[in-house]
Amino acid sequence: MATELKEKKRWLFFGLPFTFTTYTVKENVLTVNSGFLKKVESDCYMYKIQDVELVSTLFERMFGLGTVICYTGDTTDPKLPLTHIKNARAVKDFILEMSEAARLKRRTVNTLNIGADVTDLDGDGIPD
């Protein structure tokens, strides 16, 4: 049976879940569903998540919330924030654990090229 975490984006004020954004974290994929009139669903495979950061402002801590930021190798969402969620530390730990397991399962190694020129899109060494 697959393990799954589901959280809703909440208002910062009192942490009420009156938004139309839902985060679903499964073993292999992180899904963000947002919108009311226009529904948008965005997926990121767990093996593409390179790093996870937990940020909690003073007001988030007052209402038991946090923001988990996933840094990914995905082209559509290189920085994927899960904003104002409850159980943020548990979600962060789960994402770290599942992303590492997914990389080991796929035998994928993520490396960061620190000196890379991000404007060189075609890889010919000449900035575009």
Salt bridges, closest charged atoms under 4 A:
GLU60 OE2 - HIS84 ND1 2.76
ASP74 OD1 - LYS48 NZ 3.83
ASP93 OD1 - LYS92 NZ 3.32
GLU100 OE1 - ARG103 NH2 2.83
